[in-house]
Amino acid sequence: MTTKRNALLLAGLLVGVIGTGTAWAHGNVTPTAVETKGLTPIKDAGVTLDADGWAAVNPYRQSPQRDKAVEVGASAYNQNCAACHGLEAKSGGIAPDLRMLDEGDAGDEWFVERVRHGAVRDGRVYMPKMADYLSQEALWAVRTYLDSVHVEE
């Protein structure tokens, strides 16, 4: 009886240790640089920029470079976003499911706000300011990828 009890306690301890490691690791990703060769620089993309040089709308959505932007964005997403938002943008429930991000300008506005300013509540960082790590071209490529996997709620 003692051996069985000890085995159960050990199994519970291991699950707790492994589960805690997994929880700590979730989302703890060092941003990875993204190669955007082949995409027009934002400043040359023909879209209106704000005072900080940010495009208000996705410059690649209606662009002949859309397919290239989707390709770059998929790679960038998998390297930098999937740890929290899930593979193929299918969230496991912890972070928002980005496939359901509004399409068009409304979704662009939310996207820009989030990637530029992150999400912090009660001093806890829920999403880092990705614009501190990735170029605007890379981030708009991610947005273009998200448009390509969009689903309605």
N, C-alpha and C positions, 0 to 999 in steps of 0.2 A: 504494500500500500504506500509506503514511504517513497519507494522508487518511482512509482507512478505519479505521485504528487510532486516529487522533485522534477520529473520530466515535464509535467504540465507547467510548473513554475518557470522552468528554464525556457520552455517554448514561449510562454507569455512574455518573459523578459526579452527574448530575441525579437519577437514581433514588435515590442515597444521600442527597442533600440533601432531596428531596421526602419520601422514606420516613422520614427522621429527623424532619422537621417533623410528619409524621402521627403518629409515635410520641409526640412531645412533646405534641401536641394531644389525643391520646386520653385522655379522662377529665379533662382540665384545664378543668373547667366551673365557672363562677361560679354558685352556686345562685340560682334565680329564685323570687321570692315566688309563693305559690299562693293564689288566691282560693277560700275555702272557704264563701262565703255559701250558705246553704241546708242546711248540715250542722250538726247539734246540737253545741254545744261539748262536749268530752270530760267536763268536770266535771259536765255535766247529762245525760250519756248513760246513766246508770243502771248503770255498770259499776264494779267495785272498782278503786280507784286505789292505787298504792304510796305510800310516804312522800314521794316526789318529785312526786306527782300524775300518774304515768303509768298508763295502763290496761294491764293484763296481757294482755287479750284484745281482739280487734278489736270495737269497739263498733258497727260498721256492718254486720258480716257478716249478722246476722239482723234488721237494722233495716228499717223501711219506707223508710229513706233509702239503702238499698243501691245502687239504680240511680244516684242522684245522686252517691254516693261513688265508684262506678266511673267515672263521667264526670269528676269532679274528679281522681280518682287517675290516670286515663289521661293527662290534660293535665299533671299534676304529674310523672308518670313521664317523659313525653316531654321535658319541659323540664329535668329534673334527674337522670335516671337513665339514659336511653337512650344517652348518649355512651359509657358503660362497659358497661352490661348489654344493649345492643342494642335496636333498634326492636321493639315489641310483646313486649318481655322475652326475645327470642330472642338469646342471647349468641353472640358470634362466637368465643368460646373464651377470652378474656382474663379476664373476670369471670364469676361464677356465672350460670347460666341461671336466672333467677328464676321462670320458669314451673314449675320443678320444686321450688320451695319447699314444704315439707310443709304440708298443709292443717290447719286447726284450730289448737288451742291450742299444739301443738308448734311449728308454723311461726311462730306469733305470738311465741313466746318468742325464737326465733332472730332474727326480724325486729327486735324491740325491742332486743335486745342490739346488733345491727349498726347500726341507725340512731342509737342513743344513744351508742355507744362507738366506732363506726367499726372499721376494721381496720388495725392497724399491726404490721409485722414488721420486725425489725432496723432500727428507726428510720424505715422507709419507710411512708408513708401509702398504703394500697391502697384505702381507702374513708374519706372524711371523716365526721365526726360530723354526719350530716344533721340531727339534732335541734337543732344549733346554728344552723341556717339556716331550717328549715321548722317550722311549727306541728305539734303532735301530731295535730290534725284532718287536716292535709294528708298527714302520713305514714301515718295509718290509712286514708286514702282511697287512697293508693298500694297499701297492703296489700290493700285490697278489690279494686282493679283487678287485682293479681297473682292473687288468688283466681279472678277471672273468666277469666283466660287460662291457668290451671293445666293442666299435662299430667303424666301419669305418666312416670317414667323409662323 
